[in-house]
Amino acid sequence: MARRCSITGKGPLVGNNVSHANNKTKRRQLPNLRSVKITLEDGTTKRIKVAASTLRTMRKKAAQATADTTEA
């Protein structure tokens, strides 16, 4: 399976390692993927790979949504 976020589509980036002698070698920067269980509409659960930054954003949005509903 690909190293890619199922929600945002974030994937590996390509760059260079640079030594003190300024030698450059290729390297990959992989996303920080977490395996998460989600519940689908029909009641079944599925495991997907989600980037940690995406999880953080989703938790923030959920907290804001619950705060907005409690204020009203």
HELIX and SHEET records of a PDB file:
HELIX    1   1 ALA A   52  GLU A   71  1                                  20    
SHEET    1   A 2 LEU A  13  VAL A  18  0                                        
SHEET    2   A 2 LYS A  24  GLN A  29 -1                                        
SHEET    1   B 2 LEU A  33  THR A  39  0                                        
SHEET    2   B 2 THR A  45  ALA A  51 -1                                        
END                                                                             
